[in-house]
């Protein structure tokens, strides 16, 4: 791996904070569906906490492939990190509780980690496309 590539990958990863607003895409039949959400970067993994009956959960059950876009703004310039992979519905109660405890917004939506309307998604990424805010060409790399 070249130093230039390694530096780019490191720079892209540094864009991920504890929790950030993203646009998450899933698929419904042949139609992409995009919605805003919150990406949680915790324990060196990516998570989305959501309602069990939400359309995205139903879509992920049928097709786990996802993509998300994290918008970036720096010095009046815009860029983004796009990531593609798949979502896994987490059933393990200990993991659900650990992530819930980490998220300050959890209690505003669910009663406990055992709330039947709480679904935890783990996003497993396979590809990143990174557009620096001051550039015009995105760079893509596999993970």
C-alpha positions in Angstrom: 0.0 0.0 0.0 1.5 3.3 -1.0 2.0 6.1 1.6 -0.3 8.4 -0.4 -3.1 5.8 -0.3 -2.6 5.1 3.4 -2.7 8.9 4.1 -5.9 9.3 2.2 -7.5 6.4 4.0 -6.4 7.7 7.3 -7.7 11.2 6.4 -11.1 9.8 5.4 -11.4 7.8 8.6 -10.6 10.9 10.6 -13.8 12.5 9.3 -15.9 10.1 11.4 -16.8 11.4 14.8 -18.9 9.9 17.7 -22.2 10.6 16.0 -23.0 12.4 12.8 -26.0 13.0 10.5 -25.8 11.0 7.3 -28.0 10.1 4.4 -28.6 6.4 4.4 -29.7 4.5 1.2 -31.4 1.1 1.2 -33.2 -0.7 -1.7 -36.9 -1.4 -2.1 -37.3 -3.7 -5.1 -35.5 -1.8 -7.8 -35.9 1.6 -6.2 -33.2 3.2 -4.0 -34.6 4.8 -0.8 -32.6 7.6 0.9 -33.3 9.1 4.3 -31.4 11.1 6.9 -30.2 9.3 10.0 -27.5 9.3 12.7 -24.3 7.3 12.2 -22.7 6.2 15.5 -19.0 5.5 15.5 -18.4 3.5 18.6 -16.0 0.7 19.6 -14.3 1.0 16.1 -17.6 0.0 14.5 -20.5 1.9 12.8 -24.0 1.7 14.1 -27.5 3.0 13.3 -30.2 2.9 16.0 -33.7 2.8 14.5 -37.3 1.8 15.0 -38.1 -1.8 14.4 -41.1 -1.0 12.2 -39.3 1.6 10.0 -39.1 1.0 6.3 -35.3 0.8 6.3 -35.4 -2.3 8.6 -37.9 -4.0 6.3 -35.8 -3.2 3.3 -32.6 -4.4 5.0 -34.2 -7.7 5.9 -34.8 -8.2 2.2 -31.6 -6.7 0.9 -28.8 -5.8 3.4 -26.8 -3.7 0.9 -26.6 0.0 2.0 -24.7 3.1 1.2 -24.5 6.3 3.2 -23.2 9.8 2.5 -21.6 12.0 5.2 -21.5 15.6 4.1 -18.4 17.7 4.9 -18.0 21.4 5.0 -14.6 23.2 5.6 -13.7 26.7 4.8 -16.7 27.3 2.7 -16.1 24.3 0.6 -18.1 21.1 0.5 -17.1 17.4 0.2 -18.4 14.1 1.4 -17.5 10.6 2.5 -19.6 7.9 0.8 -19.5 4.4 2.1 -21.0 1.2 0.7 -21.4 -2.2 2.3 -24.2 -4.0 4.1 -26.2 -3.7 7.3 -26.6 -6.4 9.9 -29.5 -6.5 12.3 -28.0 -7.0 15.7 -29.8 -9.4 18.0 -27.3 -9.7 20.8 -28.8 -8.0 23.9 -25.4 -7.1 25.4 -24.3 -5.3 22.2 -27.6 -3.5 21.9 -27.3 -2.4 25.6 -23.7 -1.3 25.2 -24.5 0.9 22.1 -27.7 2.3 23.7 -25.8 3.3 26.8 -23.2 5.1 24.6 -25.9 7.2 22.7 -27.2 10.3 24.5 -30.3 10.3 22.2 -31.4 6.8 23.1 -33.8 7.6 25.9 -35.6 10.1 23.7 -36.8 7.2 21.5 -36.8 4.0 23.4 -37.5 2.8 27.0 -34.7 0.3 27.3 -32.5 -2.0 25.2 -35.3 -4.5 25.5 -37.8 -2.2 23.9 -39.3 -4.2 21.0 -39.3 -1.0 18.8 -35.5 -0.6 19.2 -33.4 -2.2 16.3 -29.7 -1.8 16.2 -28.0 -2.0 12.8 -24.2 -2.6 12.4 -22.9 -1.2 9.1 -20.1 -3.3 7.6 -18.3 -1.2 5.0 -16.5 -2.5 1.9 -15.8 0.6 0.0 -15.2 4.3 0.7 -15.4 7.2 -1.8 -13.8 10.4 -0.3 -14.2 13.9 -1.7 -12.1 16.4 0.1 -13.9 19.7 0.6 -11.3 21.6 -1.4 -11.1 19.2 -4.4 -13.3 18.3 -7.4 -12.4 14.6 -7.8 -13.4 11.9 -5.4 -11.1 9.0 -4.6 -12.4 5.5 -4.0 -10.8 2.7 -2.0 -11.7 -0.8 -0.8 -11.6 -1.7 2.8 
